[in-house]
Amino acid sequence: MDMTREVFEKVLDRVAGYVAKGTQHELNLAGIGESTIHPQFTEFVRMARRRLPHIDLTMATNGVGLTEAMVRVMAEARMRVWVSLHRPEKAGPAIELLKQYGILAGVSADPSIAAVNWAGQINWHVSAAPSRCMWQAQGLAIAWSDGRLGTCSFDGQGTDGVIGTVWDEPETLFVKPYSLCKGCHQTIN
């Protein structure tokens, strides 16, 4: 399910509130899946930059669906873009295009050199060193396409890590460990 404009506008409202409080300095437009294939991707990038002119906009892509027209919009919005090497046949051209527009932040070969098991959700080797969970340590949240908020970027299904919705009052939300934390290579202490 694609995130609707209504949900995205509410996400931007929430982020703007945190920016005003001085607790948020970045909006990452990468979600569960490839953001560039969303039918309103460039519109959402423009909306985010208009609404949040002074924070960092960032995202990761594997290059699938990325076009030069998208990259022009991303460059106008001053985004920093990371490219995942999950799909090398798409990542290579994406890297060159993003370099051409000066918005390539870097590349990630993590699936090969620092593999994780998505908090125990996939049967995969783990070669990443244990690290502190930034989601728990920094109180980060992810907004799913339906407006639910969660506390783990590995929770692609939004299982039991839901802490509320974008329509809830911010004071009622709090980041907490949940069941996926038990199978994760990251630590919460």
Secondary structure, DSSP 8 states (H G I E B T S, - for coil): ----HHHHHHHHHHHHHHHHHT---EEE---SS-GGGSTTHHHHHHHHHHH-TTSEEEEEE-STT--HHHHHHHHHTTEEEEEETTSHHHHHHHHHHHHHTT-EEEEE-HHHHS---TTTTS-----S--EE-HHHHHT--EE-TTSEEES-TT-TT--S-EEEETTS-GGG------GGGGG-SEE--
